[in-house]
Amino acid sequence: GKASYPSTVVMGTIPAKIAGVKEIYITTPPSKRDDKNLLYTLNKLGIKELYLLGGAHAIAAFSYGTYSVPKVDMIIGPGNLYVAIAKKKVFGDVNIDGIFGPSEVCVWLKSEDIDIDKVVCDFLAQLEHSPFDRGWLILEEKILNLVIEKIEDEVKKSLRRDILEKSIKNAYIIVEEREEKAIEIINTIAPEHLEIIDPNGERFLPYIKSAGAIFINQSSIFGDFIAGPNHILPTGGSARFSSGLNVNMFLKRISFVKLTDEDKERLSYFGSIIAREEGFDMHEKSLKNYYKKGD
């Protein structure tokens, strides 16, 4: 595609390896770049197979298999709109990590002593991926104009100004001084990245129910590259019901049921009642076979 992200390869591969996944394939669109960083990363991770294939057709190929592409059980990783829609369509035939949209960041400026230069850089950093990135700043009115001026200045100076000038149109500044209301807003947005700027920011953690990842007094960009469990995180409000990529996503749980003879005799009676009330005749008969003789 337009860029190469070895960090995403790391974030996607390491949880799978920890979970014990034996076969891992990487696919990326063909490029004229001499991408030594990607090849080095694959070598360090022990990845043996790289496919030069991208877009919705890559999702289809790995979901169902072709003469030259293996069929897989799970597809992970972000992509453009076509990739997101393709993942949604094949879900059920294969598992997916989620349907990810553009990057998001919500920064809550709660502290009295704020380094506005640093905070604005944190904010704009998550908006420079694409013109469709989204952001929210929650702050007090007394610093509103200073923040706006700094944002305008940084956008003008940025090497990615063409992207920021578009993505900043998807950003919102929310003036809110009440803690309870700010937390309500955050949980409604359910942002991919949440930064809380406050010396005692951890006190708010029990009340934040919906966010992909939370950063207290530090840039969410640490999580993009080098800190935290993963940067493949839920977007578009899906943090209300899903989590970032993690080891558990690569694991299956299989129920194992073992009953003693006494359990079978006791439970079969109650189970048969439920079966009868729900209209399942053979279910009822099956359980009655475990009644005590003479019952």
Secondary structure, 3 states (H helix, E strand, C coil): CCCCCHHHHHHHHHHHHHHCCCCCCEEECCCCCCCHHHHHHHHHHCCCCEEECCHHHHHHHHHHCCCCCCCCCEECCCCCHHHHHHHHHHECCEEECCCCCCCEEEEEECCCCCCHHHHHHHHHHCCCCCCCCEEEEEECHHHHHHHHHHHHHHHHHCCCHHHHHHHHHHEEEEECCCHHHHHHHHHHHCCCEEEEECCCHHHHHHHCCCCCEEEECCCCHHHHHCCCCCCCCCCCCHHHCCCCCCHHHHCCCCCCCCCCHHHHHHHHHHHHHHHHHCCCHHHHHHHHCCCCCCC
